[in-house]
Amino acid sequence: MEESLHLRGLAGYGNETMYPTASPTEQESFLKYEWWQYFIIPWVAGIVGYVTNVLSLEMMFYPVEFFGIEILRIPTEPWGLIGWQGVVPTKAKKMASVCFDLMTEKLLNVKEIFGRLNPDKFSAVMEDGVLLMMDDIINDVAEEFMGDAWNNLPKEIRNDIVVTAEGDANEFLAGFMADLQNHCDDVMDLKAMSIRAVTENKRLLIKMFQECGDKEFTFIRNSGFYFGFLFGIGQMCLFFFYDKAWVLPAAGFIVGWFTNFVALKIIFKPIEPVNICGYQLQGIFLKRQKEVSEIYARVLCTEIVHIKAMFDDIFVGPLSGNFYAMLRAHTLVFTDKMTAELKPLAIAAMGAEQFAAMKEAIAQKVMDELPNIIDQCYEYATEALGIEAELRTKMMALSCAEFEGVLHPAFEEDEILLIIVGAVLGAIVGVLQIFTIFQL
């Protein structure tokens, strides 16, 4: 019996030595941190992904003008040593050039569009304004050059001269419009006009990109959280087994990089539809070609390529000299016909030299006053040209590769810089996690 007790004691000693019983504290020691500290990692990564994507989008468009101190800054770059300007407003001229190349080369033929105006209809809708304009011009010029001789003419004769001028004006306007249609490329550069508009008012280009890409921008914001959360699960697993201090900043950098990178790529890639296991895969922007075409045409024709902008460019743009030379030639012919009845009286009253000066004065006043009444044709011209419908229809017919050029310039410029910003912010948040949550 003593031997048996002795053996049992040895057995017990041996079991305690070889297989020690773990205390409750020791059983939980494989979790170096609290469970919620690990659990929170994917959520932080999701928030980081969302915030970095939102910030990247904001930095793409804002601020419109450079904010900061322009030290060591290249004017064509958004960044400075101290400060930032949105990528789109910084590169407005270059981006607009790419976008409006598409418009003028693939979508709109200016000569063809202006050919839709009917010269006779144009002169008819301008008739009321021209009547008032000619009445004022003839009376003002005649009183300036003929003085009493004009005022002493019977009212019937003066009215007859004005009525004759007004009748000739319709023919003058119809002939001038026909000539303008044939030489529209000499008096207006649609691409240059559009680039100048968005360069002078950068918010127009921002509005065009934002409205066309509204759903894509929403996707980028939301996908930042989804992709960030998925990457965060991997980050959590890595930190669980390898809890070195540098893991969180490194993983945060990777999360920030990939959430921006993947979101940007999914928008435009693949360009052409690819069938994978019965599912058609294509860039989400390219799938919306019909919808975006309608938005693009509406925004462009409302804000940039509208009738008023076109005539303003014709009147005061870089090619306005050609327009006024053409207008002067037609106006002088018109003035000759208009003053034919008045010529004998006028020459007798003032001499041939003064009469020639009077004709020049009439021609100059017609050129000065015509821009002030041109708005009377806007409604007719907008309907006749049908630019919005033309843009919409032709955009829908573009190939996928051509259609990509509508929005991609906004992302393509300094895309890598925006991705790096996301990565750096992710790394910073990783560092904050180390000191706040894990207190390493």
Phi, psi and omega in degrees: 000315176299322179294320180295316177297321179298318179295320179295325177294317177297320179298317179297319179298316181296320180295319179295325181285316185276325184230072182296143178280128183279139176284161178305320180296317182291330180294329183268003188289345179290341172270102183291328180238170177295151183300324183292335178292323175287317184300328185283342184303309180299324180292320176297318179298321178296317179295318178299315179300318180294310183297317181295323178292318178298314180297321178299319178294317179298319181290340177290325186248337186228156354289157183294320176250158183300130179247117181138202179250122185282075176250130179051050180243132173275125186303332182270006179246145183288336186263153172225173178301322177225095176135175185203148170229143180308144182299314183297309178296328178295318184257025187306314183296316181293315180296318180297322179300318179294313182295317185277346166300315178300317183296313186278335182268330186244334191251317187235133171249106188301317182295319179296319182293313179294336177294346180282345177287134176268115184305320180292319178294321179300313181293329180292316181288341179268358191302312184298316179295322181292321179302312179294320181298313183292324179300314180293317183295313183296315180295317181296313184290319181296318179293325180291319187262330184253338177056240185297326182300321178288316182293333181277350177294144176302144183302325181297320181292317180298317179296322180295321178296317180295317180296319177299317179299319181294324177293318178293333182297322179298317178294321179298314181294318180296317179293320180294318180296320178298319178293321179296321178297320181288337183236032184297330179292341180275344184244351180209133175247101187299318181295312180298322178299315182293317179297318180296321181297314183280339176286321179284329178229087187296338180295336177295317179292320177300315180299318181297313179295316185293320181286321178291325184253023185305312182290326178292321179293322176297319178298317180299316180298308184291322182294335177303319179289313184297311180294321179298319180296317180297314177295328180294329177297317176295322177298319179297315181297318180297316182290331179298318183266341183219085190268053175278150185299327185282349184297314183295312176298320180296314179294322177298320177299314181295317179299312179300320180294306188287327178298318177290315184298310183296316181299316180294321182289322182296332181296320187244356184238141351286155181291309178268146180301135178238129181268116179237110179054041177085356179253129182273116183256129179201153178308136188295331177291320183291334177291339184261029187304315181296312181296315181293325179301319179293317180293314182301312181297318181295312182295316183297316183282338178277322189256331191234300186259074176239170188300317181299315179299321180296312181292325175299319179294321178296319184283322187232002181286182182300334182259013183297333178301319178295321180297313183289331174295318178294315180296320180297317180300315179290324182292322179294320176297316178298317181295321177302314181292321183293323185266004182302318181290331183273347191302310182301315180296317183294316180295321178296325183279328189229346183094159185295323183293317178291326178296320177296321178294324179294319178298319177297321180295319178297314180300317181295319180294323177298317179294325180286324187270335183303316178300336182283343181244001185295339181297344179292344181261357187301313183298313179296314184296320179299316180292318183290320182287322178056044185294318183298315179296322179297314179299313183299313183295316183286329177293321178297334183269357180295153172290163181300320181295320179289320181294329178304329183290353179290314186247334188302326179306329180294330181267325190294321180291119177058031177302318182296326180295319179294323178294318179296321177302316177298319181294316181296317179297322177299318179294321179297317178295324176300319177296318179297323177300320181302315187272336184262313185271313186261344176050049179280000000 
